[in-house]
Amino acid sequence: MSARNPHVLIAGGGVGGPALALFLKRAGISCAIYEAHPYTEGVGGGLNLALNGMNVLAELGLAETLTRRATVARESIFVDDRGKPLGRLPYGNPKRYGQPAVSMSRALLFGLLAEELRRQEIPIHYEKRVSGVVENGDNVTITFSDGDSAQGDVLIGADGVRSAVRSYLLPEGPHPDYTGIIGIGGFTPLSALPLIPQRDIEALTYTFGPRGFFGYGGADTGTMMWWSNLWRKREFSHAELTNLDQRAIQDELLRRYRGYHEPIASLIRNTSSMLRMNIYDILSLPTWHSGRVALMGDAAHAVSPNAGQGASMAFEDAMCLAMLLRDCGGDYMRAFAGFEQLRKDRVEKIVAEGRRRGSDKEEVSAFQSRLRNTMMKFFLGRASEKSDDWLFSYRLNWNERTL
């Protein structure tokens, strides 16, 4: 890789890939993004960008815009199935950590990043599914399922949990693990719901009952997002995930959560389109890089949504990797090794935490539910802001040298 005129190929146009491209542009490094899917507005479920992720977005100058279009999440509220409080905790401290946590649709975040890529004239090519990778002495070439190809100095796989680049780098695995959890969620207009206090809109509410977990909170302006976790031994096939009988899923959820507190039934009943997904994670990979190829984001360390850190980890990866490529003087292998060394322990701890949190959300007996909630109330009453300090206090300084 030439220190003077490197060109970086980025596979994956979700969250991490565009953020990496924006940081590389700032560093004066040429790049292009190749996304397997077509550009489609309105795709995906909801997410929360934690305070540490918002700090990275602020470095890109996009945090204020996102906050205006979405909902600040100021608290985490824990209740039982009848709505009885188990605990109420501040969701970090914006004054302490620099930014608030913000909840939104994934489509809103994708759209914001796509706007910025267009504004900065960074190329992103859609419907370019990676089918092959060839490393030569001086470059790397990726081929696509449509017959096209692209050549660059290095390739970064930011192509998610089912990464084609990871399959090239580690053909014998490990593969993503199905966690035994199915995620179902959607969005509901606030106008279709009973009156919800503003304080509860600006929060994430977690409901734990005998028939499973249900969460909700504010999202894009004027909407609420909700999500549920259902335990299932067998993961759904691609056809089962894409050919959904929305009414049947709605009826199933209304039966499952009958008797749970409002606005849960209203959220389910007034959602026109629901998303269903298998939840996967990858606890650890033997390496994130080889030769001219490296992985980042979910391709390197897929984390379940239960951690609440997937997008934030991708943003942290993007900024860290861009800084290393900026500072490596053309020695990309040194940059890749430094990236794995700096990031691996942190992200694997978060992946493990996501799996642990998922274990609290299964369907249990009424007695087990009461026991779990009693213990939860006890520990929440003794929790402090500093318990999440290791998560939220992580900061990168663009103006510091990394190597």
C-alpha positions in Angstrom: 0.0 0.0 0.0 1.5 3.3 -1.0 1.7 5.9 1.8 1.0 8.6 -0.8 -2.0 7.3 -2.8 -3.6 4.3 -1.1 -7.0 3.1 -2.2 -9.2 1.2 0.2 -12.0 -1.1 -0.9 -14.9 -1.3 1.7 -17.3 -4.2 1.4 -20.5 -3.3 3.2 -22.6 -0.1 3.2 -24.5 -0.5 6.4 -23.2 1.5 9.4 -19.5 0.8 9.9 -18.6 0.9 6.2 -19.9 4.5 5.5 -18.4 5.7 8.8 -15.0 4.3 7.9 -15.2 5.9 4.5 -16.0 9.3 6.0 -13.0 9.1 8.3 -10.7 7.9 5.5 -11.8 10.9 3.4 -10.8 13.2 6.3 -7.5 11.4 6.5 -6.9 12.0 2.7 -7.2 8.3 1.9 -9.1 7.3 -1.2 -11.9 4.7 -0.8 -15.1 3.2 -2.3 -17.9 1.3 -0.8 -19.6 -1.8 -2.3 -22.9 -2.8 -0.8 -24.6 -6.2 -1.6 -28.2 -4.8 -1.4 -30.0 -2.1 -3.4 -30.4 1.3 -1.8 -33.8 1.1 -0.2 -35.4 3.6 2.2 -37.3 2.4 5.2 -35.6 -1.0 5.7 -34.7 -2.4 9.1 -35.8 -2.2 12.7 -35.0 0.2 15.5 -31.8 0.7 17.4 -30.3 2.8 20.1 -26.9 4.5 19.6 -25.2 4.6 23.0 -23.3 7.5 24.3 -19.9 6.1 23.1 -21.3 5.6 19.6 -22.8 9.1 19.6 -19.3 10.5 20.4 -18.0 9.0 17.2 -20.9 10.4 15.2 -20.2 13.8 16.8 -16.6 13.6 15.5 -18.2 13.3 12.0 -20.4 16.3 12.7 -23.6 14.3 12.4 -24.7 13.9 16.1 -26.7 17.1 16.3 -28.7 16.3 13.1 -29.5 12.8 14.3 -30.6 14.0 17.7 -33.1 16.4 16.0 -34.6 13.7 13.9 -34.7 11.0 16.5 -35.4 10.6 20.3 -32.9 11.1 23.1 -33.0 8.1 25.5 -32.5 9.6 29.0 -33.4 6.6 31.2 -33.7 2.9 31.3 -37.0 1.7 32.9 -37.5 -1.8 34.2 -41.0 -3.1 35.0 -42.8 -6.4 35.4 -45.6 -7.6 33.1 -48.2 -5.6 35.1 -46.1 -2.4 34.8 -44.9 -2.5 38.4 -41.6 -0.7 38.7 -38.4 -2.8 39.2 -36.0 0.0 38.8 -35.3 3.3 36.9 -31.8 4.3 36.0 -30.3 7.2 34.1 -29.0 6.1 30.7 -25.5 7.5 31.2 -24.8 11.1 31.8 -24.3 13.3 28.7 -22.4 15.9 30.7 -20.0 13.1 31.9 -19.6 11.3 28.6 -20.1 14.1 26.0 -23.3 13.0 24.2 -26.7 11.5 25.0 -27.9 8.1 23.9 -30.3 8.4 20.9 -33.0 6.0 19.6 -34.1 5.8 16.0 -35.0 3.5 13.1 -32.0 1.9 11.4 -33.3 3.5 8.1 -32.9 7.0 9.6 -29.3 6.3 10.5 -28.5 4.7 7.1 -30.1 7.7 5.4 -28.1 10.2 7.4 -24.8 8.5 6.5 -25.9 8.1 2.8 -26.6 11.9 2.7 -23.1 12.7 4.0 -21.5 10.3 1.6 -23.2 12.1 -1.3 -22.3 15.5 0.1 -18.6 14.5 0.3 -18.8 12.7 -3.1 -17.6 9.4 -1.6 -18.6 6.6 -4.0 -21.0 3.8 -2.8 -22.0 1.1 -5.3 -25.2 -0.8 -4.6 -26.1 -4.4 -5.6 -22.4 -5.4 -5.5 -22.3 -8.8 -3.7 -18.8 -10.0 -3.1 -18.2 -13.4 -4.8 -14.4 -13.6 -4.7 -11.2 -12.1 -3.4 -7.8 -12.3 -5.0 -4.7 -10.9 -3.4 -1.7 -10.1 -5.6 1.7 -8.8 -4.7 0.7 -5.1 -5.1 -3.1 -5.1 -4.7 -6.3 -6.9 -3.9 -9.2 -7.5 -6.3 -12.8 -8.3 -5.4 -15.2 -9.8 -7.8 -19.0 -9.4 -7.6 -21.8 -11.7 -8.4 -22.8 -9.5 -11.4 -19.4 -10.1 -13.1 -17.9 -6.7 -12.2 -14.7 -6.3 -10.2 -12.8 -3.7 -8.2 -9.1 -3.3 -7.3 -7.4 -1.5 -4.4 -4.5 -1.6 -2.0 -6.5 -3.2 0.9 -10.0 -4.6 1.5 -12.0 -4.0 4.6 -14.8 -6.4 5.3 -17.6 -4.4 6.9 -20.3 -6.7 5.5 -22.0 -7.9 8.6 -22.7 -11.1 10.5 -22.9 -13.1 7.2 -19.7 -11.6 5.9 -18.5 -12.8 2.5 -15.1 -11.3 3.3 -14.8 -13.3 6.5 -15.6 -16.5 4.6 -12.6 -15.7 2.4 -10.3 -14.8 5.3 -11.4 -17.7 7.5 -12.9 -20.4 5.2 -13.1 -22.9 8.0 -15.0 -20.7 10.4 -15.9 -20.0 13.2 -19.4 -19.2 11.9 -22.0 -17.0 13.5 -23.8 -18.8 16.4 -27.6 -18.7 16.6 -28.4 -17.6 20.1 -31.7 -19.3 20.3 -33.5 -16.0 20.2 -35.9 -14.6 17.5 -36.2 -10.8 17.5 -39.6 -9.3 16.4 -40.2 -5.6 16.3 -41.7 -2.6 14.6 -42.8 1.0 14.7 -46.0 2.6 15.8 -47.2 6.2 15.4 -47.5 8.0 18.7 -50.9 9.3 17.4 -52.2 5.7 17.5 -51.3 5.1 21.1 -52.8 6.0 24.5 -51.2 9.1 26.0 -47.6 8.3 27.0 -45.7 10.7 29.3 -42.8 12.5 27.6 -40.5 11.1 30.2 -41.4 7.6 29.1 -41.0 8.4 25.4 -37.5 9.6 26.2 -36.6 6.3 27.8 -36.1 2.6 27.0 -38.7 0.5 28.9 -37.8 -3.2 29.5 -40.7 -5.4 30.6 -39.9 -8.8 32.2 -42.8 -11.3 32.6 -43.4 -15.0 32.6 -44.3 -15.1 28.9 -41.1 -13.3 27.8 -39.6 -9.9 27.3 -40.9 -6.8 25.6 -39.2 -3.5 25.1 -40.2 -0.1 23.7 -39.1 3.5 23.5 -39.2 6.6 21.3 -37.6 6.5 17.9 -37.9 8.8 14.8 -39.9 11.9 15.6 -43.5 11.0 16.2 -43.0 7.3 16.5 -42.3 4.6 19.1 -40.2 1.5 18.4 -40.7 -1.8 20.1 -39.0 -5.2 20.1 -39.6 -8.6 21.7 -37.3 -11.6 22.2 -38.8 -15.1 21.7 -36.9 -18.3 22.4 -36.9 -20.8 19.6 -34.8 -23.9 19.2 -34.7 -23.7 15.4 -33.8 -20.5 13.5 -36.1 -19.4 10.8 -35.1 -19.9 7.1 -34.6 -17.0 4.8 -38.0 -17.7 3.2 -39.7 -17.7 6.6 -38.1 -14.4 7.5 -39.0 -12.6 4.2 -42.5 -14.1 3.5 -44.2 -12.9 6.6 -47.9 -13.2 7.5 -48.1 -10.0 9.4 -51.5 -10.6 10.7 -50.6 -14.0 12.0 -47.5 -12.7 13.8 -49.6 -9.8 15.3 -52.2 -12.3 16.6 -49.5 -14.5 18.0 -47.9 -11.6 19.9 -51.2 -10.4 21.2 -51.9 -13.8 22.6 -48.4 -14.2 24.1 -48.5 -10.8 25.8 -52.2 -10.8 26.8 -52.4 -9.3 30.3 -49.1 -7.3 30.0 -49.4 -3.6 30.7 -50.2 -0.9 28.2 -49.1 0.3 25.8 -47.8 -3.1 24.8 -51.0 -4.4 23.2 -51.5 -1.0 21.5 -48.0 -1.0 20.1 -48.5 -4.5 18.6 -52.1 -3.8 17.3 -51.2 -0.5 15.6 -48.0 -1.6 13.8 -48.6 -2.1 10.1 -45.2 -3.8 9.3 -43.1 -6.0 11.6 -39.6 -7.3 11.2 -38.6 -10.8 12.3 -35.0 -11.9 12.6 -32.7 -14.6 13.9 -30.3 -13.3 16.5 -26.6 -14.3 16.0 -23.3 -13.5 17.6 -19.7 -14.5 17.3 -17.9 -14.7 20.6 -14.4 -14.7 19.1 -12.4 -15.1 15.9 -8.8 -16.4 15.8 -7.8 -13.3 13.7 -9.4 -10.2 12.1 -6.8 -9.8 9.3 -4.5 -11.5 6.9 -2.5 -10.0 4.1 -4.3 -7.1 2.5 -7.7 -8.0 4.0 -9.2 -7.0 7.4 -12.6 -7.3 9.1 -14.5 -4.8 11.3 -17.9 -4.4 12.9 -20.2 -7.4 12.9 -18.0 -9.1 10.4 -15.3 -9.3 13.1 -17.3 -9.5 16.3 -21.1 -9.8 15.7 -22.9 -8.8 18.9 -26.6 -9.5 19.7 -28.9 -6.6 20.0 -29.3 -7.4 23.7 -26.0 -5.6 24.3 -27.3 -2.3 22.8 -23.9 -1.7 21.3 -23.8 -3.1 17.8 -23.9 0.2 15.9 -21.7 1.9 18.5 -19.0 -0.8 18.2 -19.0 -0.4 14.4 -18.6 3.4 14.7 -15.7 2.9 17.2 -14.1 0.4 14.8 -14.4 2.8 11.9 -12.7 5.7 13.7 -10.0 3.6 15.2 -9.1 1.8 11.9 -9.1 5.0 9.9 -6.7 6.6 12.4 -4.3 3.6 12.1 -4.4 3.6 8.3 -3.7 7.3 8.4 -0.7 6.9 10.7 0.8 3.6 9.4 2.9 5.2 6.7 1.8 2.6 4.1 2.4 -0.4 6.4 -1.1 -1.7 6.3 -0.2 -5.0 8.1 1.0 -2.9 11.1 -2.3 -1.0 11.0 -4.4 -4.1 10.9 -2.4 -5.7 13.8 -2.7 -2.6 15.8 -6.5 -2.5 15.2 -7.0 -6.0 16.4 -4.8 -5.4 19.4 -6.6 -2.2 20.4 -10.2 -3.4 19.9 -10.4 -7.2 20.5 -10.7 -7.3 24.3 -13.3 -4.6 24.5 -15.6 -5.9 21.8 -15.4 -9.5 22.9 -16.4 -8.4 26.5 -19.4 -6.6 25.0 -20.4 -9.7 22.9 -20.3 -11.8 26.0 -22.4 -9.3 27.9 -25.0 -9.3 25.1 -25.3 -13.1 25.3 -25.6 -12.9 29.1 -28.4 -10.3 28.9 -30.3 -12.5 26.4 -30.4 -15.3 28.9 -32.6 -13.1 31.2 -35.4 -12.8 28.6 -36.7 -16.4 28.2 -40.2 -17.6 28.9 -40.3 -19.0 32.5 -42.9 -20.1 35.1 -44.8 -17.5 37.1 -42.7 -18.4 40.2 -39.4 -18.1 38.3 -40.5 -14.8 36.9 -41.3 -13.4 40.3 -38.0 -14.6 41.7 -36.0 -13.2 38.7 -37.8 -9.8 39.1 -37.2 -9.7 42.8 -33.5 -10.3 42.3 -33.5 -7.7 39.4 -35.1 -5.1 41.7 -32.5 -5.8 44.4 -29.6 -5.3 42.1 -31.0 -2.4 40.2 -31.5 -0.6 43.5 -27.8 -0.9 44.1 -26.6 -0.1 40.6 -24.7 3.2 40.0 -23.8 5.3 37.0 -20.2 4.0 37.3 -21.3 0.4 36.5 -21.4 1.3 32.8 -18.4 3.6 32.9 -16.3 1.0 31.0 -18.8 1.1 28.2 -19.5 4.8 27.8 -16.2 6.5 28.8 -14.3 5.0 25.8 -13.1 7.9 23.7 -10.9 8.2 20.6 -9.1 11.5 19.8 -8.7 12.1 16.1 -5.8 14.5 16.7 -3.7 11.9 18.5 -1.2 9.7 16.7 -1.8 6.0 17.0 1.5 4.5 15.8 
